[in-house]
Amino acid sequence: MFTDKDLAQISAHGLTPEQVERQMSYFGSGFPYLNIDRPAVADDGIRTLDERQVAEYAKRYDEFSQGKRIVKFVPASGAATRMFKALFEYLESGVSNPATKELLANLDKFAFAEELRSRLGGETAPEKIIRGIVAREGLGYGSLPKALILFHRYGDGNRTALEEHLSEGALYAADRDGKVNVHFTVSPEHLDAFKARVGQVLPAFEKRYGVRYEISYSQQKPSTDTIAATPGGEPFREEDGSLLFRPAGHGALLENLNEIDADVIFIKNIDNVAPDRLKTDTVTYKKVIGGVMLALQQRCHSYLRSLYNGLNDKVLIGEIARFTEERLGQRLPRDFERLSLLQRADLLYKLLDRPIRVCGMVRNEGEPGGGPFWVTAPDGSQSLQIAESSQIAPGQRQLMNAATHFNPVDVVCGTKNYRGEHFDLRKYVDPSTGFISQKSKSGRELLAQELPGLWNGSMAHWNTVFVEVPVTIFSPVKVVGDLLRPQHQAQ
């Protein structure tokens, strides 16, 4: 399939021919659908907490996280192209659309309005304003990442999405020494701009919150790119005959996450931020899901030590089995009770000795996002998974209508085992949960392949717990008009 020139290109990408051939095979076979049993709902896969439990878990987080290394992990490498798509369409066609009309009518409500007007020098023509927002000679927002776009207005200076994450981190991710570790995944072309903005604002944030920040960055690795194919399933080749490799979606960031050395890792999308006046719920429920994770992890580690030491106590084995089913989002295999005591202990050890994640789940009010489901394995066991619509067979689509919650990407992870060693997260991926999409390059159609999503198939074999969180913690900015929503406006 590949020439010597191809093999050299594959090697330069950090890939092996076998990996690329496996990718090509999926274009022919496709990816299997998940075997979904039912949606996860309140009290059947999604834990609901009363006020007392919320306060208790937030307190537990404050206590259990003492002495822990905490990292706030923020995927922030994508450009804001989609956020300003309607503005680009206006510039190309010259025809106004609802998004541009809304923006022009409410221009002064945007946090970037003052800076824009200073760049425009008095220009008021609609085309000049729109071009001033997205073009490089203006604010350049059309080619910047969302992290560097002014989201919110404050009396002492307006903030980008990046700065709101710094503010959040100080409120729930500071360690006992007052250090806040924040890790951004960035594109190489944006790294200097990130560092410049951080250098500009960090002293004021450290003074405001009485903390010290440790900011780190990483880029998506070329070895996580996937080969593109023609609609006929052959390798897609550029004009010069070279193979085309494409970034493989946020699932590629598992490699970046795998390099984070921490006891507690919070994951949150760059565009899901709120101004300070609305951060109370965000901070409370970050601590809540952190407290749930640490409490479960502590109990898992205690059970694992007992199992490792050759546990043969039938009563305790039964207790661990109930814990696994009632608290760890697992349903044991159908033949579990027929196994010997030693076999049960061995299976429970394998189930508990995994990375753990606790995911906040929001009541579905029409926002897009992956949903929580119970998924059945061939042995009859079941696990909790976050599934996208592309992973659900057409014949099971009605189950999506029965889903009550969705995933706002509000995740806390425990990635160390009971011996304090870091799990190799690559071992807990379900490689069959990628998907294929239709794209184009230079006017030619192609098939692109995305790796299992970071919080979908990349975490398929983690222990997963879902906790209901309020919709107030979810305020994403997908298009520029979302910044006009009340939760992004100053009061």
PESUL-V985886 format. One record per backbone hydrogen bond with DSSP energy under -0.5 kcal/mol. CO is the residue of the C=O (numbers start at 1). NH is the residue of the N-H. E is the energy in kcal/mol with one decimal. If there is no record, write none. Layout:
CO:NH:E + CO:NH:E
//
This chain:
3:7:-2.5 + 4:8:-2.0 + 5:9:-1.9 + 6:10:-2.9 + 7:11:-2.4 + 8:12:-2.2 + 9:13:-1.1 + 10:15:-2.1 + 11:14:-1.8 + 16:20:-2.0 + 17:21:-2.7 + 18:22:-2.1 + 19:23:-2.1 + 20:24:-2.5 + 21:25:-2.0 + 22:26:-1.2 + 23:26:-0.6 + 23:27:-0.8 + 24:27:-0.7 + 24:28:-0.9 + 25:28:-0.5 + 25:29:-2.5 + 26:30:-2.7 + 34:36:-1.4 + 35:376:-3.0 + 38:374:-3.0 + 41:44:-2.5 + 41:46:-1.8 + 44:41:-1.6 + 45:47:-0.5 + 45:466:-0.7 + 46:43:-3.0 + 47:468:-3.1 + 50:54:-2.5 + 51:55:-2.3 + 52:56:-2.2 + 53:57:-2.9 + 54:58:-2.2 + 55:59:-2.0 + 56:60:-2.5 + 57:61:-2.3 + 58:62:-1.9 + 59:63:-2.0 + 60:64:-4.0 + 61:65:-2.4 + 63:66:-1.1 + 65:68:-2.3 + 68:70:-0.7 + 69:263:-2.3 + 69:264:-2.0 + 70:181:-0.6 + 71:73:-0.7 + 71:266:-2.5 + 72:74:-0.6 + 72:183:-3.2 + 73:75:-0.6 + 73:268:-1.5 + 74:76:-0.5 + 74:185:-1.9 + 75:270:-1.1 + 78:146:-0.9 + 80:84:-1.2 + 81:84:-0.7 + 82:85:-1.3 + 83:480:-2.1 + 84:88:-2.0 + 85:89:-2.1 + 86:90:-1.7 + 87:91:-2.0 + 88:92:-2.1 + 89:93:-2.3 + 90:94:-3.2 + 94:96:-0.5 + 97:101:-2.5 + 98:102:-2.4 + 99:103:-2.3 + 100:104:-2.7 + 101:105:-2.1 + 102:106:-1.1 + 103:106:-0.6 + 104:107:-0.7 + 106:109:-2.4 + 107:110:-1.7 + 110:113:-1.7 + 112:116:-2.3 + 113:117:-2.7 + 114:118:-2.0 + 115:119:-1.6 + 116:120:-2.1 + 117:121:-1.4 + 117:122:-0.8 + 120:123:-1.0 + 125:129:-2.2 + 126:130:-2.7 + 127:131:-2.7 + 128:132:-2.1 + 129:133:-1.2 + 130:133:-0.6 + 130:134:-1.9 + 131:135:-2.6 + 132:139:-3.6 + 133:141:-2.4 + 134:142:-0.8 + 135:138:-1.6 + 135:140:-1.6 + 140:143:-1.6 + 140:144:-0.5 + 141:144:-0.6 + 144:80:-2.7 + 145:148:-1.6 + 146:149:-1.9 + 146:161:-0.6 + 147:162:-2.4 + 149:161:-1.2 + 152:159:-2.5 + 154:157:-1.2 + 159:151:-2.5 + 159:152:-1.9 + 160:164:-1.6 + 161:165:-1.7 + 162:166:-1.7 + 163:167:-2.4 + 164:168:-2.5 + 165:169:-2.6 + 166:170:-1.6 + 167:171:-0.9 + 168:171:-1.2 + 168:172:-1.2 + 169:173:-2.5 + 173:181:-0.6 + 175:178:-2.3 + 178:212:-2.9 + 179:175:-2.4 + 180:182:-0.6 + 180:214:-3.1 + 181:72:-2.6 + 182:216:-2.4 + 183:74:-3.2 + 184:186:-0.6 + 184:218:-1.6 + 185:76:-1.4 + 187:190:-2.0 + 187:191:-0.8 + 188:191:-0.8 + 190:194:-2.3 + 191:195:-2.6 + 192:196:-2.3 + 193:197:-2.3 + 194:198:-2.8 + 195:199:-2.6 + 196:200:-1.6 + 197:201:-2.0 + 198:202:-2.6 + 201:205:-1.7 + 202:206:-2.8 + 203:207:-2.0 + 204:208:-2.6 + 205:209:-2.4 + 206:210:-1.3 + 206:211:-1.0 + 212:180:-2.7 + 214:182:-2.1 + 216:184:-2.5 + 218:186:-2.7 + 221:224:-2.1 + 222:225:-1.9 + 226:246:-2.8 + 228:236:-2.4 + 229:447:-3.3 + 230:233:-2.7 + 234:230:-3.4 + 236:244:-1.6 + 238:241:-2.0 + 242:238:-3.3 + 243:245:-0.6 + 244:228:-2.6 + 246:226:-2.6 + 248:451:-1.9 + 249:252:-1.8 + 250:253:-1.5 + 251:254:-1.6 + 252:255:-1.2 + 253:257:-2.8 + 254:258:-2.5 + 255:259:-0.6 + 256:259:-1.1 + 257:260:-1.7 + 259:261:-0.6 + 260:262:-0.9 + 264:71:-2.6 + 265:413:-3.0 + 266:73:-3.6 + 267:411:-1.9 + 269:272:-1.1 + 271:273:-1.2 + 275:278:-2.1 + 276:279:-1.6 + 278:282:-0.5 + 279:283:-2.8 + 280:284:-2.6 + 281:285:-2.9 + 282:286:-1.8 + 283:287:-2.0 + 284:288:-2.0 + 285:289:-2.5 + 286:290:-1.9 + 287:291:-2.8 + 288:292:-2.6 + 289:293:-2.2 + 290:294:-2.5 + 291:295:-2.2 + 292:296:-2.4 + 293:297:-2.9 + 294:298:-2.3 + 295:299:-1.8 + 296:300:-2.8 + 297:301:-2.8 + 298:302:-1.8 + 299:303:-2.4 + 300:304:-2.8 + 301:305:-1.9 + 302:306:-1.6 + 303:307:-2.7 + 304:308:-2.8 + 305:309:-1.5 + 306:311:-0.7 + 307:310:-1.5 + 312:314:-0.8 + 313:317:-2.7 + 314:318:-2.0 + 315:319:-1.9 + 316:320:-2.6 + 317:321:-2.2 + 318:322:-2.2 + 319:323:-2.3 + 320:324:-2.4 + 321:325:-1.9 + 322:326:-3.3 + 323:327:-2.5 + 323:328:-0.9 + 324:328:-0.7 + 324:330:-1.2 + 328:464:-0.7 + 329:384:-1.2 + 331:382:-1.9 + 333:336:-1.9 + 335:338:-1.2 + 335:339:-0.6 + 336:339:-1.4 + 340:344:-2.5 + 341:345:-2.4 + 342:346:-2.2 + 343:347:-2.4 + 344:348:-2.7 + 345:349:-2.2 + 346:350:-2.0 + 347:351:-2.2 + 348:352:-2.5 + 349:353:-2.1 + 352:354:-2.1 + 355:463:-2.9 + 356:414:-3.2 + 357:465:-1.9 + 358:412:-2.1 + 359:467:-2.5 + 360:408:-0.7 + 361:469:-2.7 + 362:406:-2.2 + 363:365:-0.6 + 370:407:-3.4 + 371:387:-3.0 + 372:40:-2.3 + 373:375:-0.5 + 373:385:-2.6 + 374:37:-2.9 + 374:38:-1.0 + 375:383:-2.1 + 377:380:-2.2 + 379:334:-1.6 + 381:377:-3.0 + 382:331:-2.6 + 383:375:-2.8 + 385:373:-2.8 + 385:387:-0.6 + 387:371:-2.4 + 388:391:-1.9 + 389:392:-1.5 + 391:34:-2.7 + 391:393:-0.5 + 393:396:-2.4 + 394:397:-1.2 + 396:399:-2.1 + 397:400:-1.3 + 397:401:-0.8 + 398:402:-0.8 + 399:403:-0.6 + 400:403:-0.9 + 404:364:-3.0 + 406:362:-2.3 + 406:408:-0.6 + 409:269:-0.6 + 410:360:-3.3 + 411:267:-3.2 + 412:358:-2.4 + 413:265:-2.0 + 413:415:-0.5 + 414:356:-2.3 + 415:423:-2.7 + 417:420:-2.2 + 421:417:-3.0 + 423:425:-1.1 + 424:427:-2.0 + 425:428:-1.6 + 426:429:-0.7 + 428:461:-2.2 + 429:431:-0.8 + 430:433:-1.7 + 431:434:-0.7 + 435:450:-2.9 + 437:439:-0.5 + 437:448:-3.1 + 439:446:-2.5 + 441:444:-2.0 + 444:441:-2.5 + 446:439:-2.5 + 447:229:-2.4 + 448:437:-2.4 + 450:435:-1.4 + 453:456:-1.1 + 453:458:-2.6 + 456:459:-1.3 + 457:430:-2.4 + 457:460:-1.3 + 459:462:-1.7 + 462:464:-0.5 + 463:357:-2.6 + 465:359:-2.8 + 466:47:-2.9 + 467:361:-2.8 + 470:473:-1.8 + 471:474:-2.0 + 473:475:-0.6 + 475:273:-0.7 + 476:478:-0.6 + 479:482:-2.1 + 480:483:-1.7 + 481:484:-2.0 + 482:485:-1.7 + 485:488:-2.3 + 486:489:-1.3 + 487:275:-0.8
//
